[in-house]
């Protein structure tokens, strides 16, 4: 888990969530570590390179199909 979801327009739930973080440094650290892992996995260098390779592969496949026909 990377955070705490609260209903929108519910300040009491938001206050409870914020209080839980204020009272629990371990919870803050755990959620922070997981959030960073998620961001690095989805948006880090490896993810970016793989996304570009996917684009190039699709474009090359499209070009190759056009040449054959």
N, C-alpha and C positions, 0 to 999 in steps of 0.2 A: 504494500500500500504506500502511496506517495503523498497522501494528504487526507484531509477530512472534508467530505462533502456535506453541505448543509442546504436546506431548502432556501430558495431565493425568497426575499422579502420576509425573512425570519431572523430578526436581530438577536433574539434570545438563543437560538441554536448557534448562531455565529459567536456569540459571547461565550457559550459553553465550550465550543471548539477552541477558541482562543485561550480560554482559561486552561484547558487540558494541555495545550502546548506550553503555556507559561509555567505550569506546575510540573511538567515532565520534560526535562532536558533530553532524556533517553528517547522519548517519542519524537521530539524535534530532530534529533540526530538520525534516528531510524528512517523517518520519512524523508529527510534530506538526502541521505545516502541512496535510498531507492529512487528518488526523483532524479538525482544525477545519473544513476545507472540507466534509467529510462531515456533521458535526454541524449546521453552518449550513444546508446544503442540505436535510437531513431534518427539522430541528427549528427552523429560524430563522423569522423573522416571515413571510416569503413563503410558506413551507411551511404555517405555521399558518393564514394567511388563506385559502390555497387549500383546505385541509382543511375549514375552516368553510364556505366557499362550496360545496364539494361536498355537505356535509350539508344546507345550505339548499336547494340545487338538487334533491336527492333528495326532501326533504320537500315542496317545492313541486310537484314532478312527481306525487308520491303524492296530494296534496290535489287537484290538477287532475284526475287520473284519477277520483277519487271524485265530484267535482262533475259530470263528464260522464256518469257512469253513473246 
